[in-house]
């Protein structure tokens, strides 16, 4: 069950954002589980590459450790943005907000399964 939100609020609302900006933010947040999985898989250990096109012949000196660190930083920065915004929104509800925006859980799911400590209007 996913949360259905209208992409546009009334322009008089203090929370109004343009429809395409809304979808941009929504899809950014929904990538969180993908980033988390990718971050866990990049442990920096030396392994045989499965995709040899990544390691195509170039004049650069190969540094797989640096490449791994750069990619890990990329994913962790994006994850941290979403975590910080959830925490700034409400420290008590941050874990519920994170689940709602990154996994698409509805308020009904959060109330029934996780006993979110607030009403729907909050």
C-alpha positions in Angstrom: 0.0 0.0 0.0 1.5 3.3 -1.0 0.8 6.8 0.0 -1.3 8.8 -2.6 -0.7 12.5 -2.5 -1.9 15.0 -4.9 1.1 16.5 -6.8 -0.2 20.0 -6.3 -1.5 21.8 -3.3 -3.3 25.2 -3.5 -0.9 28.0 -4.3 -2.2 29.7 -1.1 -0.8 26.9 1.0 2.6 27.6 2.7 3.7 24.1 1.6 2.9 24.7 -2.1 5.6 23.5 -4.6 5.2 23.2 -8.3 4.0 19.8 -9.6 7.2 18.8 -11.3 9.3 19.8 -8.3 7.1 17.6 -6.1 7.7 14.6 -8.4 11.5 15.3 -8.5 11.6 15.3 -4.7 9.4 12.2 -4.4 11.5 10.2 -6.8 14.7 11.4 -5.1 13.4 10.0 -1.8 12.3 6.8 -3.3 15.8 6.0 -4.4 16.9 5.8 -0.7 16.6 1.9 -0.5 18.6 1.6 -3.7 21.4 3.8 -2.3 21.4 1.9 0.9 21.8 -1.4 -0.8 24.5 -0.1 -3.1 26.3 1.4 -0.1 26.3 -1.9 1.7 27.6 -3.7 -1.4 30.5 -1.3 -1.7 32.6 -2.6 1.2 35.9 -1.7 -0.4 37.2 -5.2 -0.5 39.1 -6.3 -3.6 37.0 -8.6 -5.8 37.1 -9.7 -9.3 35.1 -7.2 -11.4 31.9 -8.6 -12.9 31.6 -5.8 -15.4 34.8 -5.5 -17.4 33.6 -2.4 -19.3 34.1 -0.4 -16.2 37.7 -1.2 -16.3 38.3 -0.4 -20.0 41.8 0.6 -21.1 42.6 4.2 -20.4 45.7 6.2 -19.8 44.7 6.8 -16.2 46.3 4.9 -13.3 43.7 2.6 -11.9 42.7 3.2 -8.3 39.7 1.0 -7.4 39.9 2.0 -3.7 39.5 5.7 -4.6 36.7 4.9 -7.0 34.9 2.9 -4.3 35.4 5.7 -1.7 34.0 8.3 -4.2 30.9 6.2 -4.9 30.4 5.5 -1.2 30.5 9.2 -0.5 28.0 9.9 -3.3 25.4 7.5 -1.8 26.0 8.4 1.8 25.6 12.2 1.1 22.3 11.6 -0.5 21.1 9.3 2.2 22.2 11.8 4.9 20.2 14.6 3.2 16.9 12.6 3.5 17.8 11.6 7.1 18.6 15.1 8.2 15.4 16.6 6.7 13.3 13.9 8.5 15.1 14.7 11.8 14.7 18.4 11.3 11.0 18.0 10.5 10.2 16.2 13.8 12.8 14.3 15.9 10.2 12.1 17.5 8.6 11.1 14.2 11.8 11.0 12.1 11.9 7.3 11.8 8.3 7.2 10.6 8.8 10.1 8.2 11.8 8.3 6.8 9.8 5.1 6.2 7.0 7.0 4.6 9.1 9.0 2.2 11.6 6.4 1.3 9.4 3.3 1.1 6.1 4.9 0.2 4.2 3.6 3.3 0.9 5.3 4.0 -0.2 6.7 7.3 -2.7 3.8 7.7 0.2 1.4 7.5 2.3 3.4 9.9 -0.6 3.5 12.4 -1.6 -0.1 12.1 1.8 -1.8 11.9 4.2 0.6 13.7 1.8 2.5 16.0 2.9 6.0 14.9 2.4 8.3 17.9 0.4 11.0 16.1 -2.9 11.6 14.3 -3.3 11.9 10.5 -3.6 15.7 10.5 -0.2 16.1 12.1 
